[in-house]
Amino acid sequence: TIHDGEFIGLIGHTGSGKSTLTQHLNGLLKPTEGVVTVNGKDIWSKENEDNIRQVRFAVGLCFQYPEHQIFEETIFKEIAFGPKQMGLDDEEIKSRVYESMQYVGLDRSTENKSPFDLSGGQKRRVAIASIIAMKPQTARLTNSKHIPQTCKSTNCKLAGRSAAYLLRKLVFTLYHF
């Protein structure tokens, strides 16, 4: 059980199952045995299985190379993709995009730039901002060594305890130690 306000670290060698566990928690993988619960509910029960999208909205997932998650043509569209999938209105989407851009230290003047023209660190900021814009209850950040590298600037508040401002739970998965 991961309680509100907790920061959890999963540490292990390559192939030890860290990513597999993380993907189960987000509902990307269905367990062959056992139960995965989010907010006390079995996410794969017959009554909840049809609502698996809601689990994915509640549990943000940033993969090992967050810049590989990027696919939209502008930074704004990339960050707005998740909130649009949630069915939010345009004003709420805009608000969330700008708030998350500010949170990770991306200047609003870059919103119409292609994310593919950015540096690796800036691409990671975009990927992280896209998760923050969905305001998940829990975030799973795999291979989190990139997070401190990405968020060294004082403008980026994701590094350290201030992440609790947006997220009730944060799980880091470290691959190399």
C-alpha positions, 0 to 999 in steps of 0.5 A: 500500500502506498499512502497519500504523501509517500514517496516510494523508490523501487530499486533493482537490477535490469530485468528484476520486474520494476517496469512490469510492476509499474505498468501493472499499477497503471493498468497497462498490464493485466495480472495473471494472478493477484489483484491490483488496487487503486484507491481501494478498488480492484482495477480489473474487477468486472465492474471496474474493467470498463473504466480502466481509462479512469485508472490511467488518468489517476496514475500518471506514468513517465517511462524510462526515456520520457522524451520517447513519449512525445508525438504531437507537433507542438509543445502545447498540443503535447502537454494538452493531449492527456487533459483532452482525453479526459474530456476537459473544456478548452479553458481548463486544458489551457490553464493546466498546460500553462501551469504545468509548463511553469512548474517544470520551467518551460517558458510559455513563449515556447508553446508553439515550438516543435518538441522534436527541436528541443534538447533532451532535457527540454523534451523530458520537461515536456513529457513530465509537464504532460503528466502533471497537466493531468493532475494524477493522484499518483505519478510513476517515474521510471528511471528517475535519474533523469528527473534531477538532471532535468529539474536542476533549475530553480524554476523547476519545482519537481525535484524534491519535496515540492512535488507533493504540491501536485501529486499525493503519491510519487513512485520513483523507479531507478534502473542503474545504481 
